[in-house]
């Protein structure tokens, strides 16, 4: 699809702030955002460059200016997505991350830099702290989008879509077991570590591993295609019993 061409007189601020927990779709939406802005002619290329604090600040402090310039050049014509952007601004006046933020603000103030959209992303409370550290960000990033955590129904849809995409079939009983498993994970989640859609990826990996182990134990061959692509209820972790052991990270340490 060829991009539309809007009048060059249009003065639209494309920069945005995405707030939300891990795995709630911020990066995915950033890619869609870039594509849509390209389609309507507000960006010339529509690519997405993903960066974080480590992208701007390496072990050689003092190189921030040249690094910021290189990253902005890569993102020119598209979207620069800065994940966990709040890590760039601390209460330490000597923190080089603060220099990066100020450089970005200076660049955004230049009317010549219109062919780029910068998206700052991170946890809601942390992003609020970032805005309080540098009030200038509020006027430069007027578009604020909040990403809510997925509910059980949405997580189930995400998980089922993953199995379908990878060529697996889920019967009614397997789907019911999958939903029970997701409910258990959701109801016992730790808000500080819950990964939303990423948890569904972990669940998918656990299920196909159990499926493969069952097929091997039953002597299933490559000719048994239907069996190889069918997920049975026993392939899915049992709620409140196996979820904690299979899907949740175990802490290792000393008493």
Secondary structure, 3 states (H helix, E strand, C coil): CCCCCCCCCCCCCCCEEEEECCCCCHHHHHHHHHHHHHHCCCCCCCCEEEECHHHHCCCCCCCHHHHHHHHHHHHCCCEEEECCHHHHCCCCCCCHHHHHHHHHHHHHCCCCCCCCEEEEEECHHHHHHHHHHCCHHHHHCCEEEEECCCCHHHHHHHHHHHHHHCCCEECHHHHHHHHHHHHHHHHCCCCCCCCCHHHHHHHHHHHHHHHHHHHHHCCCCCCCHHHHCEECHHHCCCCCCCHHHHCCCCCCCCC
